Amino acid sequence: MPNFDEFLFRAESERLDFKRDQYPFSGATDQGKAKLLKDILSMANSWRDERAYILVGIEATPGQPPKVVGI
């Protein structure tokens, strides 16, 4: 497993997804709760021979390195 800091030098891809905000759970609609499941299933159904990661609390702006904003 890569060191967390190593992820910050990579771009989003089929094996790495950055999410700025935490997934909604408490008080969220079913559609809101389904966002986590959709993201997990899309990574699980993509062909790869490496692990995939969803990192929450990371802001990804195109053309700039990812920034840790926390959750």
For each residue, the residues with C-beta under 8 A, 3 or more apart:
1: 51
2: 6 7
3: 6
4: 7 8
5: 8 9
6: 2 3 9 10
7: 2 4 10 16 53 55 58 66
8: 4 5 58 65 66 68
9: 5 6 65
10: 6 7 13 16
11: 16
12: 16 17 18 60
13: 10 16
14: 43 46 48 52
15: 43 46 48 50 51 52 53
16: 7 10 11 12 13 52 53 55
17: 12 39 43 52 53 54 55
18: 12 55 58 59 60 66
19: 22 23 39 54 55 56 57 58
20: 57 58 59 60 69
21: 56 71
22: 19 56 57 71
23: 19 33 35 36 56
24: 27 28 32 33 35
25: 28 33
26:
27: 24
28: 24 25 32 33
29: 32 33
30: 33 34
31: 34 35
32: 24 28 29 35
33: 23 24 25 28 29 30 36 37
34: 30 31 37 38
35: 23 24 31 32 38 39
36: 23 33 39 40
37: 33 34 40 41
38: 34 35 41 42
39: 17 19 35 36 42 43 54
40: 36 37 43 44 54
41: 37 38 44 45
42: 38 39 45 46
43: 14 15 17 39 40 46 52 54
44: 40 41 52
45: 41 42
46: 14 15 42 43 52
47:
48: 14 15 52
49:
50: 15
51: 1 15
52: 14 15 16 17 43 44 46 48
53: 7 15 16 17
54: 17 19 39 40 43
55: 7 16 17 18 19 58
56: 19 21 22 23 71
57: 19 20 22 68 69 70 71
58: 7 8 18 19 20 55 66 67 68 69
59: 18 20 66 67 68 69
60: 12 18 20 66
61: 64 67
62:
63:
64: 61 67
65: 8 9
66: 7 8 18 58 59 60
67: 58 59 61 64
68: 8 57 58 59
69: 20 57 58 59
70: 57
71: 21 22 56 57
